[in-house]
Amino acid sequence: MKPYIEELSEKAPYYISAHPNAGLPNELGQYDETPETMAIQVSEFLENRYVNIVGGCCGTTPEHIHAIAQIAENRKNMKLSI
């Protein structure tokens, strides 16, 4: 997901949102990505100012969203490429 978000943030004159999954489903259909590891990965989107909105999709739980929110708090918005 990262290379696509990065390219969009460089070229699109719009704010970008990302809603990653909590990993891929395992053989039992469950998601193994922990809130802490997912938040670390999402933090790169925020540190590089690739996104303005971040959330979660398949497999994310309230704990995942809470971890992402803690990392997103007080981050600067992305810059628009106009």
LINFEN-V6089 format. One record per helix or strand of 3 or more residues. SS is the DSSP state (a for helix, b for strand). FROM is the first residue (numbers start at 0). TO is the last residue. If there is no record, write none. Layout:
SS_FROM_TO / SS_FROM_TO
This chain:
a_1_10 / b_16_19 / a_34_46 / b_52_55 / a_61_71
